[in-house]
Amino acid sequence: MSLDVAPERRSWAPLLAVCAGYFMVILDVTVLNVAVPVIGRDLSTSLTGIQWITDGYTLVFAGFLLTGGALGDRLGNRRVFCAGVAVFTVSSAACALAPNAPFLVVARFVEGLGAALIVPGSLALLQQAYPGAAARSRAFGLWGSMAGIAASAGPLLGGLLVSTVGWRWVFLINLPVGAVCLVLTLRHVTRSPRRADRALDWPAQCAVVAAVALLTASLNEAGRRGWSDPAVLAGAGLAVLAAVSFGVRERLARSPVLPPHLLRSRAMSGGAAIGLLFNFGFYGMVFTASLAFQHHRGFSALGTGLALFPAVAMTMFASVLSGRLSGRTGDRPLVVCGMLLAALGLAGWAAAGADPAYALLVAPMMAAGFGTSFALTGSTATVMGAAPTAYSGAASALFNTARQIGSATGVALGGSLLASATDYDTGLRTSMAAGALAYLTAAVLAWLCVPPKSKGA
C-alpha cells in the first residue's frame, strides 16, 4: 500500500492493525484486574504476590519501552512491532499454562517485554501512515479509544471468563488477537525506514530498568514490611539514584535515547509527566477498587467487572470525542478539563465516607474514566508533535514509559495502602485522595506545558 495518497483516502487497514496490537496490550492489564484475586487463591499466593503478577508485567513494560523505541528507530518500527506481537502472543500462552505463581510472574515479565516492543511502534507507525495533521489527530484519537474499549471490555470479559471457563482464558484470548494483528501488519503496513546511525545506549537503558524495578519493588514491599523499613527506604533511594544516573548519562552520551534539547522541551517533558500522573490515578483506582469490591464487599469476579463498568465505559466515548474536538479547540483545554474532572471524581470518592453505597460511587468512577481518556489524545499529540520524525519511536517510548511508571506506582501504592491501613475503607479512601491529587497536579502541568494547538494542527 502506498503512503503517498491523500490522508483522507488512506486505507483503514494500518490503523486497524496497529490498534489491534495496542488493544491486546491494554486489555491484558484491565482484564487481569478482576482475575488476580481468584488467581491468588488458586495459586496460593499473598497480596504481595498478587501485586507482582500485576506489576511484574508493568515494570518490564515500562522499563524496556525506551529500548523498544530505540530499536524501532534503528531497525524499523514495523519489524520491531511484529516481533513484539509474536513475543507477547507466545508468552500469553505460557501465562495460561502457569503451574504456580513464580512461573506466572516470570511469564508476565516476558509478556511485558513484548508489550514494550509493541507500543512505541504503534504510535510511530500511525505517524508514518497518516502524516496529515487532521488525519493524524483522528488516528491518535482512535488509538486512544482502543484503550477505552479494552478498559471497558476488560473487567466484564475478565469476570465472565473467570466465572465460567476459568482464569487461564484471560491469557488465552490474546492468541487470536495476536495472530490477526500480525497478519494485518505484515499485509497492510508499509515497511519503516531503518536508521543505522541510531546506536542503542545500553547504560541508559539499564538505568531506566533499574529505576522502574527498584521503585515498584519498594512500593510493593512497603505494604508488607512497612514504609519505614530499611529495605524499602534503600530501594527507593536506589531508584532515585538510578533515575539521576539516567539523566547524567543522557547528557554525556554521543547518541542519547532522546537528545537533551528534546527532553528540555516543555511540551515533551510536560506531556510525559501528565501521562504518568493520569495513569497513576486511573489504574490505581481500578486496582484498589477491584480488590475492595471482592474482598470487602464480597462481589464475584463478574460482579466486580459490572461494578467497574461505569468508570471504564466512559473512556471509549471520551477518546473518540476528544479526537474530534482537538482540531477545533487545541489540546490544552481538553487536557486541563479532563484532569480537573477526574480529580473531582476521585476526590468525591474519598469524601464519600466509610463504606458508602455503591450508587454514590458511580458518578466519581464515571468522572475519573471520562477525564483520563479525554486528556489522553491531547497529551499524546503534544508529545509526538514535539519530536522530529527521526525520533518518533523514542518519543512514543518516553510517553508510554512515563504512563506505565504511573500505572506501576499507582497499583503498588494502592495495594500497599490497603495492606497497611487499619481497614479497607481507610486504605481505599487514602488511595483515592492520592489519585485526586495526581490528577490536580496534571491539570496544572497541562496549563503550563501543553500548547493551545498541537504542532502542525
Buried (B, 14 or more C-beta within 10 A) or exposed (E): EEEEEEBEEBEEBBBBBBBBBBBBBBBBBBBBBBBBBBBBEBBEBEBBBBBBBBBBBBBBBBBBBBBBBBBBBBBBBBBBBBBBBBBBBBBBBBBBEBEEBEBBBBBBBBBBBBBBBBBBBBBBBBBBBBBBBBBBBBBBBBBBBBBBBBBBBBBBBBBBBBBEEBBBBBBBBBBEBBBBBBEBBEEBBEEBEBBEEBEBBEEBBBBBBBBBBBBBBBBBBBBBBEBEBEEBBEBBEBBEBBBEBBEEBBEEBEEBBBBEEBBEBBBBBBBBBBBBBBBBBBBBBBBBBBBBBBEBEEBBBBBBBBBBBBBBBBBBBBBBBBBEBBBEBBBBBBBBBBBBBBBBBBBBBBEBEEEBEEEEBBBBBBBBBBBBBBBBBBBBBBBBBBBEEEBBBBBBBBBBBBBBBBBBBBBBBBBBBBBBBEEBBBBBBBBBBBBBBBBBBBBBBBBEBBBEBBBEB
